[in-house]
């Protein structure tokens, strides 16, 4: 399987998993764990974005 095919398959699988988790009741431990993980990933993404923006802004051209 090519990388492109693998990426598409993985993306579809993640989307299906996310839909399954969102269909669970809010008090379900799996849904709470998924929400906690999503919040942590969002925090990491913001930190990485800020770091990259700072490095780009500090480049001397």
LUMNUDO-834670 format. One record per residue: residue number from 1; z, y, x of N, C-alpha, C in turn; chain. Coordinates in pm, 1 decimal. Each point is the difference from the previous one (the first is absolute). Layout:
BEGIN
{num NUM	n_w Z	n_v Y	n_u X	ca_w Z	ca_v Y	ca_u X	c_w Z	c_v Y	c_u X	chaine A}
...
//
This chain:
BEGIN
{num 1	n_w 0.0	n_v -117.6	n_u 85.3	ca_w 0.0	ca_v 117.6	ca_u -85.3	c_w 0.0	c_v 123.6	c_u 89.6	chaine A}
{num 2	n_w -80.4	n_v 95.8	n_u -32.9	ca_w -6.7	ca_v 122.9	ca_u 79.8	c_w 121.8	c_v 86.9	c_u -28.5	chaine A}
{num 3	n_w 20.9	n_v 98.0	n_u 85.1	ca_w 112.7	ca_v 90.6	ca_u -17.0	c_w -11.7	c_v 76.5	c_u -131.0	chaine A}
{num 4	n_w -122.6	n_v 39.6	n_u -32.6	ca_w -22.6	ca_v 73.7	ca_u -124.5	c_w 36.6	c_v -86.1	c_u -121.3	chaine A}
{num 5	n_w -41.7	n_v -123.9	n_u 0.1	ca_w 32.2	ca_v -90.6	ca_u -109.6	c_w 149.5	c_v -24.7	c_u -10.6	chaine A}
{num 6	n_w 64.5	n_v -16.1	n_u 116.9	ca_w 144.4	ca_v -20.3	ca_u 0.6	c_w 71.9	c_v 122.0	c_u -56.4	chaine A}
{num 7	n_w -43.6	n_v 120.2	n_u 39.3	ca_w 63.8	ca_v 122.6	ca_u -47.2	c_w -14.2	c_v 15.7	c_u -151.0	chaine A}
{num 8	n_w -116.5	n_v -31.8	n_u -52.6	ca_w -21.5	ca_v 9.7	ca_u -144.4	c_w 88.4	c_v -101.3	c_u -73.4	chaine A}
{num 9	n_w 5.5	n_v -122.0	n_u 51.7	ca_w 83.4	ca_v -103.4	ca_u -61.4	c_w 146.7	c_v 38.6	c_u 4.0	chaine A}
{num 10	n_w 46.1	n_v 51.6	n_u 114.4	ca_w 139.6	ca_v 41.7	ca_u 12.4	c_w 30.6	c_v 115.7	c_u -94.4	chaine A}
{num 11	n_w -92.0	n_v 93.6	n_u -11.8	ca_w 19.2	ca_v 113.3	ca_u -89.8	c_w 11.0	c_v -42.7	c_u -144.9	chaine A}
{num 12	n_w -84.9	n_v -92.1	n_u -39.9	ca_w 6.0	ca_v -50.7	ca_u -137.9	c_w 131.3	c_v -73.5	c_u -23.3	chaine A}
{num 13	n_w 43.0	n_v -77.3	n_u 97.5	ca_w 125.9	ca_v -72.5	ca_u -12.5	c_w 119.4	c_v 93.9	c_u -10.2	chaine A}
{num 14	n_w 0.2	n_v 105.6	n_u 80.5	ca_w 109.5	ca_v 96.8	ca_u -6.1	c_w 1.1	c_v 72.5	c_u -134.0	chaine A}
{num 15	n_w -117.2	n_v 35.3	n_u -49.7	ca_w -7.5	ca_v 68.6	ca_u -129.4	c_w 51.9	c_v -90.5	c_u -111.6	chaine A}
{num 16	n_w -36.8	n_v -126.2	n_u 3.9	ca_w 46.7	ca_v -94.4	ca_u -102.8	c_w 151.3	c_v -17.4	c_u 9.3	chaine A}
{num 17	n_w 51.8	n_v -7.2	n_u 120.7	ca_w 144.6	ca_v -12.1	ca_u 18.0	c_w 73.5	c_v 122.7	c_u -49.9	chaine A}
{num 18	n_w -55.0	n_v 116.9	n_u 26.3	ca_w 63.2	ca_v 124.2	ca_u -45.8	c_w 2.6	c_v 6.4	c_u -152.0	chaine A}
{num 19	n_w -107.4	n_v -41.9	n_u -63.5	ca_w -4.8	ca_v -0.3	ca_u -146.6	c_w 104.3	c_v -97.0	c_u -54.9	chaine A}
{num 20	n_w 13.9	n_v -116.4	n_u 62.7	ca_w 98.8	ca_v -98.3	ca_u -46.2	c_w 141.4	c_v 54.9	c_u 12.5	chaine A}
{num 21	n_w 28.5	n_v 68.7	n_u 109.9	ca_w 133.9	ca_v 57.2	ca_u 19.5	c_w 24.7	c_v 110.9	c_u -101.1	chaine A}
{num 22	n_w -99.6	n_v 83.2	n_u -25.5	ca_w 17.9	ca_v 109.5	ca_u -95.4	c_w 18.8	c_v -49.0	c_u -143.4	chaine A}
{num 23	n_w -45.3	n_v -119.4	n_u -28.4	ca_w 16.8	ca_v -55.3	ca_u -134.7	c_w 141.4	c_v -54.6	c_u -21.4	chaine A}
{num 24	n_w 76.3	n_v -14.8	n_u 107.0	ca_w 136.8	ca_v -51.6	ca_u -11.3	c_w 91.3	c_v 108.1	c_u -57.5	chaine A}
{num 25	n_w 109.8	n_v -41.5	n_u -63.4	ca_w 96.3	ca_v 99.0	ca_u -50.0	c_w 59.5	c_v 82.1	c_u 115.3	chaine A}
{num 26	n_w 39.1	n_v 123.0	n_u -28.8	ca_w 52.9	ca_v 88.9	ca_u 103.8	c_w 126.4	c_v -53.7	c_u 66.8	chaine A}
{num 27	n_w 77.9	n_v -80.0	n_u -70.9	ca_w 123.3	ca_v -50.6	ca_u 58.1	c_w -19.0	c_v -130.5	c_u 76.8	chaine A}
{num 28	n_w -124.1	n_v -46.7	n_u 12.2	ca_w -29.7	ca_v -121.2	ca_u 74.3	c_w 22.7	c_v 24.5	c_u 149.1	chaine A}
{num 29	n_w 72.3	n_v -88.9	n_u 69.1	ca_w 27.6	ca_v 19.5	ca_u 142.8	c_w -127.2	c_v 8.5	c_u 85.4	chaine A}
{num 30	n_w -102.3	n_v -74.0	n_u -37.8	ca_w -125.1	ca_v 4.3	ca_u 77.0	c_w -64.8	c_v 137.4	c_u -11.4	chaine A}
{num 31	n_w 0.0	n_v 55.1	n_u -120.5	ca_w -59.3	ca_v 132.6	ca_u -19.4	c_w 80.2	c_v 105.7	c_u 75.0	chaine A}
{num 32	n_w 134.4	n_v -11.5	n_u -2.2	ca_w 82.5	ca_v 96.6	ca_u 72.2	c_w -25.4	c_v -8.3	c_u 150.5	chaine A}
{num 33	n_w -13.6	n_v -122.0	n_u 52.0	ca_w -27.9	ca_v -18.0	ca_u 142.2	c_w -137.4	c_v 56.7	c_u 35.7	chaine A}
{num 34	n_w -98.7	n_v -22.3	n_u -85.7	ca_w -134.2	ca_v 53.3	ca_u 24.5	c_w 1.1	c_v 152.6	c_u -1.5	chaine A}
{num 35	n_w 75.6	n_v 59.6	n_u -91.3	ca_w 9.0	ca_v 146.4	ca_u -5.9	c_w 67.2	c_v 54.9	c_u 126.1	chaine A}
{num 36	n_w 102.9	n_v -68.6	n_u 45.2	ca_w 69.8	ca_v 42.5	ca_u 121.6	c_w -93.7	c_v -6.7	c_u 120.8	chaine A}
{num 37	n_w -75.9	n_v -108.5	n_u 9.9	ca_w -95.6	ca_v -15.7	ca_u 109.8	c_w -109.0	c_v 106.0	c_u -7.6	chaine A}
{num 38	n_w -47.4	n_v 29.9	n_u -119.5	ca_w -104.0	ca_v 102.3	ca_u -16.4	c_w 52.1	c_v 137.0	c_u 41.8	chaine A}
{num 39	n_w 124.7	n_v 30.4	n_u -33.8	ca_w 58.2	ca_v 128.3	ca_u 39.8	c_w 11.9	c_v 10.7	c_u 151.8	chaine A}
{num 40	n_w 39.6	n_v -108.1	n_u 65.2	ca_w 10.8	ca_v 1.1	ca_u 145.9	c_w -137.6	c_v 17.4	c_u 64.3	chaine A}
{num 41	n_w -100.2	n_v -68.5	n_u -55.6	ca_w -135.5	ca_v 12.9	ca_u 55.0	c_w -53.0	c_v 141.9	c_u -18.9	chaine A}
{num 42	n_w 32.5	n_v 62.5	n_u -110.7	ca_w -42.1	ca_v 138.0	ca_u -22.6	c_w 64.5	c_v 92.3	c_u 102.3	chaine A}
{num 43	n_w 128.1	n_v -21.9	n_u 28.4	ca_w 68.8	ca_v 81.1	ca_u 100.4	c_w -65.1	c_v -15.3	c_u 137.2	chaine A}
{num 44	n_w -32.1	n_v -123.3	n_u 35.9	ca_w -64.7	ca_v -25.5	ca_u 129.5	c_w -136.9	c_v 66.1	c_u 4.4	chaine A}
{num 45	n_w -75.1	n_v -9.5	n_u -108.1	ca_w -133.4	ca_v 60.6	ca_u -3.6	c_w 9.1	c_v 151.3	c_u 18.0	chaine A}
{num 46	n_w 98.7	n_v 64.1	n_u -63.5	ca_w 16.7	ca_v 145.4	ca_u 16.6	c_w 35.9	c_v 34.1	c_u 143.9	chaine A}
{num 47	n_w 88.8	n_v -78.8	n_u 61.8	ca_w 39.4	ca_v 25.8	ca_u 139.2	c_w -119.6	c_v -12.8	c_u 93.1	chaine A}
{num 48	n_w -80.1	n_v -103.6	n_u -20.2	ca_w -119.0	ca_v -19.3	ca_u 84.1	c_w -97.7	c_v 114.4	c_u -22.1	chaine A}
{num 49	n_w -20.7	n_v 38.5	n_u -123.5	ca_w -91.0	ca_v 109.5	ca_u -31.5	c_w 46.2	c_v 130.1	c_u 65.5	chaine A}
{num 50	n_w 129.5	n_v 26.9	n_u -7.6	ca_w 53.7	ca_v 121.2	ca_u 62.7	c_w -16.6	c_v -3.3	c_u 151.3	chaine A}
{num 51	n_w 25.0	n_v -115.7	n_u 61.8	ca_w -12.9	ca_v -13.1	ca_u 144.7	c_w -145.1	c_v 21.1	c_u 44.2	chaine A}
{num 52	n_w -92.3	n_v -58.5	n_u -73.7	ca_w -142.3	ca_v 15.9	ca_u 34.2	c_w -42.4	c_v 146.1	c_u -18.1	chaine A}
{num 53	n_w 43.5	n_v 62.4	n_u -107.1	ca_w -34.2	ca_v 140.2	ca_u -23.9	c_w 55.5	c_v 89.6	c_u 109.7	chaine A}
{num 54	n_w 123.4	n_v -27.7	n_u 44.0	ca_w 59.4	ca_v 78.3	ca_u 108.0	c_w -79.0	c_v -14.9	c_u 129.4	chaine A}
{num 55	n_w -40.7	n_v -122.9	n_u 31.1	ca_w -77.0	ca_v -22.3	ca_u 122.9	c_w -135.2	c_v 70.5	c_u -7.3	chaine A}
{num 56	n_w -64.4	n_v -4.7	n_u -115.8	ca_w -130.1	ca_v 67.0	ca_u -14.2	c_w 17.5	c_v 150.9	c_u 11.3	chaine A}
{num 57	n_w 104.8	n_v 54.5	n_u -61.5	ca_w 24.1	ca_v 143.3	ca_u 5.4	c_w 32.0	c_v 48.1	c_u 141.6	chaine A}
{num 58	n_w 56.0	n_v -87.1	n_u 82.3	ca_w 39.4	ca_v 38.6	ca_u 135.6	c_w -107.4	c_v -24.7	c_u 104.4	chaine A}
{num 59	n_w -116.8	n_v -47.3	n_u -40.7	ca_w -108.8	ca_v -21.1	ca_u 94.7	c_w -55.1	c_v 134.3	c_u 46.5	chaine A}
{num 60	n_w -22.1	n_v 10.5	n_u 130.3	ca_w -63.4	ca_v 121.3	ca_u 55.0	c_w -148.7	c_v -24.0	c_u 9.2	chaine A}
{num 61	n_w -75.8	n_v 84.4	n_u -66.2	ca_w -145.0	ca_v -17.3	ca_u 4.1	c_w -63.9	c_v 114.7	c_u 69.9	chaine A}
//
